[in-house]
Amino acid sequence: MASEEKTFTCIARNEADSDKLGQALAELLPDGAVVALIGTLGAGKTRLVQAVAAASGVPKSAVSSPTFVLIHEYDEGDRPIYHFDAYRLDDEESFLKLGAEEYFEGFGLSFIEWADKIPHAMPENHIEIQIDILGNSERRFRISVRGNCYNDFLEQIAKKF
């Protein structure tokens, strides 16, 4: 039986608001969380990972788009952050060949940009963040949970943000 999709939507009016969301995610995401990031080019997927990483103790300047290397690992902060990019991959098998499942089983946070290209490679339990461009620096974040591993997460993020 499919569970009812629950979603939290928020508007970031500027980069400071996006940073605030990144701070909340860094504080509230449980160990081993897998986050699917979906949005058009320039929506702010990498920018959100930078905000989470900065709030976790990783220098913001260390975080860049993994488009050409497919994965970046940041272990300078409170817990490891794994930053994947599925944009240039041909299929889900190519993504899994990166060893993604091994990352998903650890205690670090995994962020997958362009996750909508590889929906069947995502674990059953994950968080999805759809980012929509509303203006020059204004973004809408629609956060939803898949599976039943993150039942309280949306309520917690709504209170924090």
Protein Blocks (a to p, Z undefined) as FASTA:
>chain_A
ZZdddddddddfbfklmmmmmmmmmmmmcghiacdddddehilmmmmmmmmmmmnopafk
lpccfklnopacdfkbmbdcddddfklpmblklmmmnommmmmmmmbdcddehklmmmml
pcfbdcddddddfbfklccdddddedjklmmmmmmmmmmZZ
